[in-house]
Amino acid sequence: MNIYTIGFTKKSAEQFFTILKDNKISKICDVRLNNSNQLAGFSKGRDLKFFLSRIGNIEYSHELIFAPTKEILDKASSGNAQIKYGADVIHRIVYSTKKNGLKELKAAGIEVVEGVCRDEAEKLNEVFLKWIVHKMPFIVVKTAMTLDGKIATVSGDSKWITNEKSRKFVHQLRDLYDGILIGIGTVLADNPTLTTRLDHLGKNPVRIIVDSKARIPLDSIVITDKSAHTILAVTERASQEKIAALLQVGIEVIVTKEKADRLDLSALLKILAEKNICSILVEGGSRINYSFFVEHLVDKVHCFIAPKIIGGTDAASPVGGKGTFYMKDAYQLNDITTERFDEDILITGYVR
Ligand SMILES: NC(=O)c1ccc[n+]([C@@H]2O[C@H](COP(=O)([O-])OP(=O)(O)OC[C@H]3O[C@@H](n4cnc5c(N)ncnc54)[C@H](OP(=O)(O)O)[C@@H]3O)[C@@H](O)[C@H]2O)c1
């Protein structure tokens, strides 16, 4: 019997098993966690099904997916050569990313193979690994631009750049990640709802609005709509009266320090990570996107390109700010995939 250990939560594991069963995997057992703290880390279990469905062909067939329990490691360290899981005797354990317990397992005469499917496993766990190792949320920047690189017309109109299919995918992303973040510029321009709208019941991410001076109008949808929790991130520049008014209507306000005259995003993300917001979908606009790039806070990018041309020298592009001076300083995306959503193209990549 072979064992793969990937290290996700029980809930996500159950979904994973359903997929494995659908793919006629011969042997399946429960996954237990060595460390119950991990339960807080993985993004609500939905991620796995989504990632797997996007990875396509599962190559884990005929294997058992399993994380060694404390019980098994105890048996191994006591030198018990015959370690069982249910009725099965374990002879070989195949690790993807986790390494705890290797010594004990080897000492008990079990063959241990490390690093199998490591890339896939790390991708499955990208949110959790970022959060657990760096104590920061996994940051995904999603933008939608026209073929001439604009995210809105000169008048600020951006509804809609992409087609319905692309927008549905964005709602799947919202369902997947813990938080959704925009700058106050986007609230003022679009007055968005930032909720998940899918045919089946999706979960709403926590709405995070970055608004140094608390300029947000109290009748904005993200304030009045109670279907999702809203956090407003401000600095000391925000008036106490406005903060009181926001608290009064149930908005959570986080006062964050400043860095170079701007709200310090890195400090904000640390606070959000402590609140178990492990992943955040950044949906622009161009000023906030630039700050995320310039501060090296971005992990992953989803960029939609719609075959439309709107022109306008002053129309914004996905990433604004001062920009880089030389091409050599560009933020390079790696591990690129491209997908078609009818006529729209989605480019996904990692900033590493
Ligand atoms: N197609 C798309 O994908 C897409 C997505 C979103 C938005 N848009 C469009 O983008 C336009 C809005 O873009 P925008 O650039 O004005 O808005 P934004 O990036 O959403 O918000 C910018 C504002 O956020 C505040 N902020 C606080 N801390 C910041 C920091 N560290 N870095 C950057 N900003 C910080 C600043 O205001 P304070 O100094 O007052 O705090 C700043 O002016 C709209 O036309 C909208 O339709 C398009």
The ligand as a Tripos MOL2 file, in Angstrom:
@<TRIPOS>MOLECULE
LIG
   48    52     1     0     0
SMALL
NO_CHARGES

@<TRIPOS>ATOM
      1 N1        -11.4480   46.3810  -14.9810 N.am      1 LIG1
      2 C1        -11.0120   46.1130  -13.7720 C.2       1 LIG1
      3 O1        -10.4350   45.0530  -13.5270 O.2       1 LIG1
      4 C2        -11.2190   47.1310  -12.6750 C.ar      1 LIG1
      5 C3        -11.1830   46.6990  -11.3450 C.ar      1 LIG1
      6 C4        -11.3340   47.6660  -10.3450 C.ar      1 LIG1
      7 C5        -11.4830   49.0000  -10.6630 C.ar      1 LIG1
      8 N2        -11.5340   49.3670  -11.9660 N.ar      1 LIG1
      9 C6        -11.6660   50.7820  -12.3120 C.3       1 LIG1
     10 O2        -10.5700   51.4780  -11.7240 O.3       1 LIG1
     11 C7        -10.9580   52.8100  -11.4240 C.3       1 LIG1
     12 C8        -10.5660   53.1450   -9.9790 C.3       1 LIG1
     13 O3         -9.1650   53.0200   -9.8530 O.3       1 LIG1
     14 P1         -8.3610   53.8300   -8.7510 P.3       1 LIG1
     15 O4         -6.9180   53.6150   -8.9990 O.co2     1 LIG1
     16 O5         -8.8880   55.2170   -8.7250 O.co2     1 LIG1
     17 O6         -8.9000   53.1870   -7.4010 O.3       1 LIG1
     18 P2         -8.3430   52.1720   -6.3070 P.3       1 LIG1
     19 O7         -7.0060   51.6630   -6.6400 O.co2     1 LIG1
     20 O8         -9.4470   51.2030   -6.0670 O.co2     1 LIG1
     21 O9         -8.2610   53.1320   -5.0460 O.3       1 LIG1
     22 C9         -7.1990   54.0400   -4.9220 C.3       1 LIG1
     23 C10        -7.2860   54.7770   -3.6070 C.3       1 LIG1
     24 O10        -7.0510   53.8890   -2.5110 O.3       1 LIG1
     25 C11        -6.5030   54.6180   -1.4480 C.3       1 LIG1
     26 N3         -5.3090   53.9900   -0.9010 N.ar      1 LIG1
     27 C12        -5.0470   53.8370    0.4040 C.ar      1 LIG1
     28 N4         -3.8830   53.2320    0.5930 N.ar      1 LIG1
     29 C13        -3.3700   52.9930   -0.6130 C.ar      1 LIG1
     30 C14        -2.1620   52.3940   -1.0280 C.ar      1 LIG1
     31 N5         -1.2640   51.8770   -0.1820 N.pl3     1 LIG1
     32 N6         -1.9280   52.3390   -2.3500 N.ar      1 LIG1
     33 C15        -2.8340   52.8060   -3.2390 C.ar      1 LIG1
     34 N7         -4.0000   53.3810   -2.8910 N.ar      1 LIG1
     35 C16        -4.2640   53.4820   -1.5690 C.ar      1 LIG1
     36 C17        -6.1220   55.9970   -1.9870 C.3       1 LIG1
     37 O11        -7.0970   56.9110   -1.5260 O.3       1 LIG1
     38 P3         -6.8870   57.5580   -0.0620 P.3       1 LIG1
     39 O12        -5.5220   58.1880   -0.0760 O.co2     1 LIG1
     40 O13        -7.9930   58.5400    0.0820 O.co2     1 LIG1
     41 O14        -6.9740   56.4390    0.8990 O.co2     1 LIG1
     42 C18        -6.2260   55.8270   -3.4780 C.3       1 LIG1
     43 O15        -6.5790   56.9860   -4.1550 O.3       1 LIG1
     44 C19       -12.4600   52.8850  -11.6480 C.3       1 LIG1
     45 O16       -12.7030   53.5340  -12.8680 O.3       1 LIG1
     46 C20       -12.8880   51.4470  -11.7450 C.3       1 LIG1
     47 O17       -13.9970   51.2760  -12.5850 O.3       1 LIG1
     48 C21       -11.4180   48.4630  -12.9680 C.ar      1 LIG1
@<TRIPOS>BOND
     1     1     2 1
     2     2     3 2
     3     2     4 1
     4     4     5 ar
     5     4    48 ar
     6     5     6 ar
     7     6     7 ar
     8     7     8 ar
     9     8     9 1
    10     8    48 ar
    11     9    10 1
    12     9    46 1
    13    10    11 1
    14    11    12 1
    15    11    44 1
    16    12    13 1
    17    13    14 1
    18    14    15 2
    19    14    16 1
    20    14    17 1
    21    17    18 1
    22    18    19 2
    23    18    20 1
    24    18    21 1
    25    21    22 1
    26    22    23 1
    27    23    24 1
    28    23    42 1
    29    24    25 1
    30    25    26 1
    31    25    36 1
    32    26    27 ar
    33    26    35 ar
    34    27    28 ar
    35    28    29 ar
    36    29    30 ar
    37    29    35 ar
    38    30    31 1
    39    30    32 ar
    40    32    33 ar
    41    33    34 ar
    42    34    35 ar
    43    36    37 1
    44    36    42 1
    45    37    38 1
    46    38    39 2
    47    38    40 1
    48    38    41 1
    49    42    43 1
    50    44    45 1
    51    44    46 1
    52    46    47 1
@<TRIPOS>SUBSTRUCTURE
     1 LIG1         1 GROUP 0 **** ****
